[in-house]
């Protein structure tokens, strides 16, 4: 059997990210992005091998954009596409793993939409369009939440009245599961430890950030909760705040729930603390130049991350390594250094040269002698989605 090709689709409200994954190739034959979908400025960018191209697709909706990218994907796959893997943000309690899409699955994704009102409807638009365009192809949904369905109840329940969980699904779900899963498996490979007998702390640090405790290949706790707002400081998201902040701001400033949601999701985090940017690269430069807001944002980010990792350690019987991933985790030597300075009780020590070497896609172990393992592992959510899709095709 020749190496199979999976088209991976990640449909947002106004964008579609896509990649063609060939099971025998380390790099993607094709990857790209449709932006500003549904507007007069809609545009499709893709990279086929080393060649980058763009095409204006004014007014194209998700389906029209997918129609345009189909021939490009078919050509890149040599006319042989074997399946499509869709990223879906929220699977609620319905899904403990990836699944082949049928009517029942579509209904369950729709039923979970209330839990992710910005994401699931956009994911569904992509699935509907792809199913209409490729009716004969197996399609698989891969959920950000599914990997965390192995959390024990004492980790996933909030201390609120039971009927809110039983009747209204109020519990912790966790996100970034595809990434935490991928990097922990990859770390086991890199260290030659068996997946089913290894324990990891993972820190996925991108625009969204979360930590996870992984025991023998299963998530036991994670920092995000009912929604992707809980936990760490992120690019524009606050992470944890006192739950009474809502009523306080309502009482004192007269803010509505929508205003408070917007502030916590879009105007907080690194952006809110620094007053400058949500982009860590900008903040690192400003910090070196002495910008007080950038310095504070960096310090709060690292301290809160360390605190979260220390609390995640409660879920582990032993620690085989701490893994950094995501745009910040893979690239920021300064964040890795500062975070571990707050975790002295764990005896973490970094090898400065190894830490400096790990950037721009270079991974590896970065601890000094005598320290527990610390690894930088570039994440690859597209590859994990393709691997899940292939596993379901084999089944
Ligand atoms: P992601 O969402 O995984 O693409 O990560 C985005 C975040 O990674 C942004 O905050 C970027 O500033 C950060 N990032 C990307 N490259 C670097 C770098 N070379 N150094 C520091 N931060 C980086």
Boltz pocket constraint, residues with backbone or C-beta under 6 A from the ligand:
constraints:
  - pocket:
      binder: B
      contacts: [[A, 205], [A, 206], [A, 207], [A, 208], [A, 235], [A, 278], [A, 279], [A, 280], [A, 281], [A, 282], [A, 284], [A, 326], [A, 327], [A, 328], [A, 331], [A, 332], [A, 359]]
      max_distance: 6.0
